[in-house]
Amino acid sequence: MSKSAVVSRSTRVLAAITLACAGLDLVVLAGFHLIQPEIDPLTSATSEYVHGKAGAMSSVTSAAVGLGAVSLAVAVWRITVTVSARVGAGLLAVFGLAKLAQSFFPIDAGGATTTGLMHNLLGNLAFLVLPVAAILITPAAARACGRGQPGWWPRLAAWLIVLTSVLVLVGDGVGLFGLAQRIYLVSAALWTALVASWLWSARSRDQAAQNQVGDAGQNSGGQQAPQGPSGSGL
């Protein structure tokens, strides 16, 4: 990473929040497969976990995903200046707010209700905006964090969101919605964690200032004091 990559301490805190939320999301998702084996991961949506054992964690996780996304959106807005990147940050914030709201509207256990309809509406909104946000944010965030023009793997991470989004649509058509959705959710968590890790690993402004002071002190200390004229004529 380039030494010029410097972010504020609060931006690094936002990145840490995003990393923690992404980690929680992945751990809880894996845990649900162990404690609710009756839910078929190939065909059933992850939202159905809310009605089983430890189902409250489904809503908690949805809220955590939303919090992490909003935190990352604010951090990206702070470190980028291009219109496209800030549009991406705005879309990521929409995704996060939709997931936060969705945590209050669990999916229906039986027939359709207003709560279930809101859950689906918010989920569809989040699903539509995240791929666009990833494409717009990734290259700008990579440059802003001192990584230069992003190579193939950061770009692949962004396009992976697009590909897994398409996979969800395909999976829904062939009866494998559950599997496709889980792949999409994991890829989304990994993408947010990737961008957040760039921000976290960047130097804080306070650290950069301390390093500059230390370098200045070393430079001044290394200079020799000027010597007076030699000889015995004084």
C-alpha positions in Angstrom: 0.0 0.0 0.0 1.2 3.5 -0.8 2.3 5.7 2.1 0.0 8.4 0.7 -3.0 6.3 1.7 -4.2 8.2 4.8 -7.7 8.2 6.3 -9.2 9.7 9.5 -9.5 7.7 12.6 -13.3 7.8 12.5 -13.2 6.3 9.0 -11.1 3.4 10.2 -13.7 2.9 13.0 -16.4 2.8 10.4 -14.4 0.2 8.6 -14.0 -1.8 11.8 -17.8 -1.8 12.3 -18.3 -3.1 8.7 -15.7 -5.9 9.3 -17.4 -6.9 12.5 -20.9 -6.9 10.9 -19.7 -9.0 8.0 -18.1 -11.5 10.3 -21.2 -11.8 12.4 -23.3 -12.3 9.2 -21.1 -15.2 8.0 -20.9 -16.8 11.4 -24.7 -16.7 12.0 -25.4 -17.9 8.5 -23.2 -20.9 9.0 -24.6 -21.5 12.5 -28.2 -21.6 11.2 -27.3 -24.6 8.9 -26.2 -26.5 12.0 -29.0 -25.6 14.4 -31.9 -25.7 11.9 -31.1 -28.7 9.6 -34.7 -29.0 8.7 -34.4 -25.9 6.5 -33.4 -27.1 3.0 -30.4 -24.9 2.0 -31.0 -25.7 -1.7 -34.5 -24.5 -2.0 -35.4 -22.4 1.1 -34.6 -18.7 1.6 -32.4 -17.8 4.5 -35.3 -15.6 5.8 -37.1 -18.7 6.9 -34.6 -19.2 9.7 -36.4 -16.5 11.7 -39.2 -18.9 12.5 -37.0 -21.7 13.9 -34.5 -22.1 16.8 -32.6 -18.9 17.6 -34.7 -17.3 14.9 -34.2 -13.8 16.5 -30.6 -13.9 15.3 -32.0 -13.7 11.7 -33.3 -10.2 12.4 -30.2 -9.3 14.4 -28.1 -10.3 11.4 -30.2 -8.4 9.0 -29.7 -5.3 11.1 -26.0 -5.9 11.4 -25.7 -6.2 7.6 -27.5 -2.9 7.3 -25.4 -1.2 9.9 -22.2 -2.5 8.3 -23.3 -1.3 4.8 -24.3 2.2 6.0 -21.0 2.5 7.9 -19.1 1.5 4.8 -21.1 3.9 2.7 -20.2 6.8 4.9 -16.5 5.8 4.9 -16.4 5.5 1.1 -18.1 8.9 0.8 -15.4 10.5 2.9 -12.5 9.1 1.0 -13.7 9.5 -2.6 -14.4 12.6 -4.6 -15.7 11.3 -8.0 -19.4 11.4 -8.8 -19.6 7.8 -9.7 -18.0 6.7 -6.4 -20.4 8.9 -4.4 -23.4 7.6 -6.3 -22.1 4.1 -5.4 -21.9 5.2 -1.8 -25.4 6.5 -1.9 -26.7 3.2 -3.4 -24.8 1.3 -0.7 -26.5 3.4 1.9 -29.9 2.6 0.4 -28.9 -1.1 0.6 -28.0 -0.7 4.2 -31.1 1.2 5.2 -33.3 -1.4 3.4 -31.6 -4.2 5.4 -32.0 -2.3 8.6 -35.7 -1.8 7.9 -36.1 -5.4 6.8 -35.0 -6.6 10.2 -38.3 -5.3 11.5 -40.4 -7.1 8.9 -39.8 -10.9 9.1 -41.0 -13.1 6.3 -44.4 -14.8 6.7 -44.7 -18.1 8.3 -48.0 -18.8 6.6 -50.1 -16.7 4.3 -49.1 -13.4 2.9 -49.3 -10.4 5.3 -48.3 -6.8 5.1 -45.2 -7.6 7.1 -44.2 -10.3 4.6 -44.9 -8.0 1.7 -42.7 -5.3 3.2 -39.9 -7.9 3.8 -40.0 -8.9 0.1 -40.1 -5.3 -1.1 -37.1 -4.2 1.0 -35.2 -7.3 0.1 -35.8 -6.7 -3.7 -34.6 -3.1 -3.3 -31.5 -4.2 -1.5 -30.9 -6.9 -4.1 -31.1 -4.5 -7.0 -28.9 -1.7 -5.7 -25.9 -3.6 -4.3 -24.4 -4.9 -7.6 -24.4 -1.3 -9.0 -22.9 0.0 -5.8 -20.1 -2.6 -5.9 -19.1 -1.7 -9.5 -19.0 2.0 -8.8 -17.3 1.8 -5.4 -14.5 -0.8 -5.8 -12.1 0.9 -8.2 -12.5 4.3 -6.5 -12.0 2.9 -3.0 -8.9 0.9 -4.2 -7.3 4.1 -5.5 -8.2 6.2 -2.5 -6.7 3.6 -0.2 -3.4 3.8 -2.0 -3.7 0.6 -4.1 -3.4 2.4 -7.4 -5.4 1.1 -10.4 -7.1 -2.0 -9.0 -5.9 -5.3 -10.4 -8.0 -8.1 -11.6 -8.9 -9.5 -8.1 -10.6 -6.4 -6.7 -12.5 -6.0 -10.0 -13.4 -9.6 -9.8 -14.7 -9.1 -6.3 -17.0 -6.4 -7.6 -18.2 -8.3 -10.6 -18.7 -11.4 -8.4 -21.7 -9.5 -6.8 -23.1 -9.0 -10.3 -22.6 -12.6 -11.2 -24.1 -14.0 -8.0 -27.1 -11.7 -8.4 -27.7 -13.2 -11.8 -27.2 -16.6 -10.2 -30.1 -15.9 -7.8 -32.4 -15.2 -10.7 -31.3 -18.3 -12.5 -31.6 -20.4 -9.3 -35.1 -19.2 -8.7 -36.1 -20.4 -12.1 -34.6 -23.9 -11.7 -35.7 -24.6 -8.1 -32.4 -23.8 -6.4 -33.1 -20.4 -5.0 -31.8 -21.2 -1.6 -28.4 -22.3 -2.8 -28.1 -19.3 -5.1 -29.2 -16.9 -2.4 -26.6 -18.2 0.0 -23.8 -17.9 -2.5 -25.0 -14.3 -3.1 -25.1 -13.4 0.6 -21.6 -14.8 1.2 -20.2 -12.9 -1.8 -21.8 -9.7 -0.6 -20.4 -10.1 2.9 -16.9 -10.8 1.5 -17.0 -7.8 -0.7 -17.9 -5.4 2.1 -15.2 -7.0 4.2 -12.7 -6.5 1.4 -13.4 -2.8 0.9 -13.5 -2.3 4.7 -10.1 -4.0 5.1 -8.6 -1.5 2.6 -9.8 1.3 4.8 -8.8 -0.3 8.0 -5.3 -1.0 6.8 -4.7 2.6 5.7 -2.8 4.8 8.1 -4.8 7.2 10.2 -4.1 10.9 9.9 -2.9 11.0 13.5 -0.5 8.2 12.9 0.8 9.9 9.7 1.2 13.2 11.6 3.2 11.4 14.3 5.4 9.8 11.7 6.1 13.1 10.0 7.1 14.6 13.4 9.4 11.7 14.1 11.0 11.9 10.6 11.5 15.6 11.1 13.2 15.0 14.5 15.5 12.4 13.1 16.5 14.6 10.2 17.2 17.6 12.5 19.1 15.4 14.9 21.2 13.9 12.2 22.6 17.3 11.1 26.0 18.3 12.5 26.3 21.6 14.2 28.4 24.2 12.3 32.0 24.3 13.5 33.8 27.6 14.2 37.1 28.5 12.4 40.1 26.4 13.5 43.4 27.9 14.5 45.1 29.6 17.5 44.6 33.2 16.3 41.5 33.7 18.6 
